[in-house]
Amino acid sequence: MANTQKTVIVTGASQGIGAAVVKAFLERGYNVVGTSRNATKSAELKASDKLVLVDGDIGQAVTARKVIEATVQKFGSVDVVVNNAGIFSAKPFTDYSADDFRALVSTNLEGYIYITQARGQADASPRSRVEASWPSRHRW
């Protein structure tokens, strides 16, 4: 019998909106992989048979690959990716330093690109059991 259990990845999962999204999917019966810089230290989430926590900076391509690999290894598929990770600096944009800007771009843009690309590459891999749902189900 095929596994019909759906699996979701949530970035920025360790606190706030991300942790709430993880909990909402778990309450609805999904398998969930949550990632953030300190996911395993989250006060709001604890790993279980339905929840895998992966530490790492999503602004690094290696983290995205690690998250996809952990998801496929544990649950066999990736059905949904919630790109929740993001940072914001509460100061005028004109006061951003080069480091502020790099951090913003790394997490908010590169993080989105890396996890989405890794998901797409897993879909295209003949060795992967990931269901091909991106981009075929999403027409822009």
Protein Blocks (a to p, Z undefined) as FASTA:
>chain_A
ZZfbdcdddehklgcjllmmmmmmmmnopacddddfklmlpfkbccdfkbccdeddfkbm
klmmmmmmmmmmmnopafbdcdfbccdddbdfklpcfklmmmmmmmmmmmmmmmmmmmmm
mmmpmkbccdcfbfklmcZZ
